[in-house]
Amino acid sequence: MKIVAIFVVISLQVISLYGQKSDLEKKPDNLDSDDAKVKFEETKPTVYLEFERTGTGEPIRSSDVKDRIWLKMVNNTRWSIYVYKFVTRDKELGIFHSVEKIRANIATKIIPLGYIRMDVGWQILEIKPNQSVSFSVPRNHLAANLKIGINFKYKWEYGSNSDKVSYTEPRHTVFFSFSDLTRALEKKT
């Protein structure tokens, strides 16, 4: 009889555990409130790059061209994000980025190097919620079959250590491609 009673108690506890939703499955009560919204503009991505204009500027490397593309990095979230920045010889803001092929099976003559922290002096730039920063990249970084990628991190990922952002921590990447540039230029004309 004692064994049956213990079995019934354990069975009831197991059933009640499986019947409960985990914290991850529970829907917050205030999901529809403004405080719970992640994005300021619901139709836009959380973080994105947007074309601003074309122009010229001093090359940073000898392989860079003078023709430049100005982009805007937009933080459409309610959290600050961090990117690595530098200042160009023209005293303009530069953001570290990679340059990658869009499609590996298409031949690309030369893939220029992006800018990494070892190229020039760097600092961490905080882009606050619903804010943006403008910067430029050499036109050859957005040639046919190329895209740039900018790594960023959310402030909340660091907790109270936000002043000690580490390059080795997980990061997110936002891209802007030759195709994006082509569409933006067509809209301007």
ABEGO torsion letter per residue (X at the ends): XAAAAAAAAAAAAAAAAAABBBAAABBBAAAABAAABABABAABBABBBBBABBEBBBBABAABBABBBBBBBBBABABBBBBBBBBBAAGBBBBBBBBBBABAABBBABBBBBBBAAABBBBBBBBBBGBBBBBBBBAAAABBGBBBBBBBBBAAAAEAAAABBBAABBBBBBBBBAAAAAAAAAAAX
